[in-house]
């Protein structure tokens, strides 16, 4: 486990990031949820919930660190099944397993209170699903985002059973495969945030509110 003082020190250094991203691979805009207050003129005390919309796997556009990126057939399968190509340019997106270290950082700086989990149907193709829970760095194992994401980072994975079942036509939570629900529970346990909505397909009604 991470020492509390080290965590505080690390968090202070994280605030120094340019717009909270992996500098220099960042946008000049303020993309955190607090930006809504500034952009819309909404008082912070008027916001009751922050919904974090999260893919069931990771993608990234352009260059920059991506510890869980897949360079093999599994990465190609995620890209093909998830239609992970730029809408305008057709540029292929980089794909990889879900990174809970990065997700927990995003949850922290945005104050996320509920998760909307999307594109979980894309994972139906896999026998085994991996989730990154820690990074191995030169300092050892850590479960938080390091100050420099340019250094060598080796993702440490937990493996979960896949469900190998088409879920795109399911509309009730109790009809979802137990392996899929275990995946959702794992995310909730690791992040401490409930998954309130699960998207099981591209159709408008392919969302399950829990």
Secondary structure, DSSP 8 states (H G I E B T S, - for coil): ---HHHHHHHHHHHTTSGGGSSTTS--SS--STTHHHHHHT--GGG----EEEEESSEEE-SSS--TTB--SHHHHHHHHHTT-B-TTT--B-EEE-EEHHHHHHHHHHHT--EEEEE-GGGGGG-SEEEEEEEEEETTEEESS--S-SSS--EEEEEEEE---S--TT--SGGGS-HHHHHHHHHHHHHHS-EEEEEE-SSSTT-EEE-
